[in-house]
Amino acid sequence: MAASPSWIMHPGAYIKEEMEERGWSQRDLAFILGCSEQAINPILNGKRGISPEMAKALGEAFDVPAEFFANLQQAYDLQMTFPISSMLRKRAATRNGTSLLSSWLGCFVSGKSLSLSAFLSILRKRSDKRCKAICLP
């Protein structure tokens, strides 16, 4: 399992760096983008993400593809997600190589007609605690 790159900063930090290199103030960037300073401030301070529309506007302002800012935001978002807990892994574990969901979906692939309610009914009858935990009472 690859370690998550903890060095990825919020996209606003990269925008601030570029603004400093160009000698732009927050007011200058807001003027170029045609929006208020209040709209830019949360992005620069890492409190708001970059929307696709803002990525396009920033791309035009800095003369780079909009995908650059969209990818920065995506990388940051992925880094900030929590890893899957061990409990969730246990709940998703398979029994005899087949997960419960795979069993249900397998009915559709094999051509058998089995509704979700019928599948849950079968699970309720099983003694497996894991099966009963996911069934509705």
C-alpha angles and dihedrals in degrees: 000000000000119000115244113250103249091185093075108112129202110277089244089069091057091047090051090051092051092047090054091050090053094042092241124151124212087257090054092052092047090052092049092048093044095235138104126276087241089063092051099042099072091050093050091048094049095247098113132038128233113263120212089254092052091046089056093048092046090048091055092045094050095034095240130115115279087234088070092067093037090053092048089054093046093050091049093048092050091050092051095053117104119248118251109272121237089241091058089049090053091050090050093048118121130235117221089351096298125096121215093246091049089053091053094045089046089064089062094046093049091050097248114141108232122152123212091250091053090048091050090048090056090049092051089058093053119093093221107119091210090058093048092049092063096043121093113243 
